[in-house]
Amino acid sequence: MTKLQAWCTLVDMIVKSIGQAIEKCGKSRYQISQETGIDQAILCRIVNGGSCGMKTADKLCEYLGLELRPRSRGLKRSRSKHGATL
């Protein structure tokens, strides 16, 4: 696997985790959109397995309480305040 492929895989995993957190957070996409300023269409795309930009991902991670933390053996899955993992 090339570095680019590894990076793309990592980004896909992060966006998938954000989509899961959106679904589990107990708020509607409309409410998340209103509170973050992120268009509902982008939220829908993320939830349905699509992608988003880094700025959007960062804003949603902050909103949903998600964080990335390293661990001794590879990537660590951390829990958000809404129960999703990253």
C-alpha positions in Angstrom: 0.0 0.0 0.0 1.4 3.4 -1.0 1.4 6.4 1.4 -1.3 8.0 -0.6 -3.5 4.9 -0.4 -2.9 4.7 3.4 -3.8 8.4 3.7 -7.0 7.9 1.7 -7.9 4.9 3.8 -7.4 6.9 7.0 -9.5 9.8 5.7 -12.3 7.4 4.7 -12.2 5.8 8.2 -12.5 9.3 9.8 -15.3 10.4 7.6 -17.2 7.1 8.2 -16.8 7.6 12.0 -18.1 11.2 11.7 -21.1 9.8 9.7 -21.8 7.3 12.5 -21.5 10.0 15.1 -24.0 12.2 13.3 -26.5 9.3 13.2 -26.0 8.4 16.9 -25.9 11.9 18.4 -29.7 12.2 18.8 -29.9 15.4 16.7 -31.5 15.8 13.3 -29.3 16.8 10.4 -31.3 20.0 10.2 -30.4 20.9 13.8 -26.7 20.0 13.2 -26.8 22.1 10.1 -28.3 25.1 12.0 -25.8 24.8 14.8 -22.7 24.3 12.7 -23.4 26.2 9.5 -22.7 23.0 7.5 -25.2 22.4 4.7 -27.7 19.5 5.2 -26.7 18.1 1.8 -23.1 17.7 3.0 -24.3 16.0 6.2 -26.4 13.7 4.2 -23.5 12.8 1.9 -21.3 12.1 4.9 -23.9 9.8 6.5 -24.4 8.0 3.3 -20.7 7.2 2.9 -19.5 10.2 0.9 -16.6 12.5 1.6 -16.1 16.0 2.9 -13.4 18.6 3.2 -10.9 18.8 6.1 -12.5 22.0 7.3 -15.9 20.4 7.5 -14.5 17.3 9.1 -12.7 19.4 11.7 -15.8 21.4 12.5 -18.0 18.3 12.9 -15.4 16.5 15.0 -15.3 19.5 17.3 -19.2 19.7 17.4 -19.6 16.0 18.0 -16.8 15.8 20.6 -14.6 13.5 18.5 -10.8 13.5 18.7 -7.9 11.5 17.3 -5.4 10.3 19.8 -2.3 8.1 19.1 -1.7 4.9 20.9 1.3 2.7 21.2 0.3 0.3 18.4 -1.2 2.2 15.5 -4.3 4.3 15.5 -6.5 4.5 18.6 -10.3 4.6 18.4 -11.5 7.2 20.8 -15.1 7.6 22.0 -17.1 10.8 21.5 -19.5 12.2 24.0 -22.2 10.8 21.8 -20.8 7.2 21.8 -19.2 7.1 18.3 -15.6 6.0 17.9 -12.8 7.4 15.8 
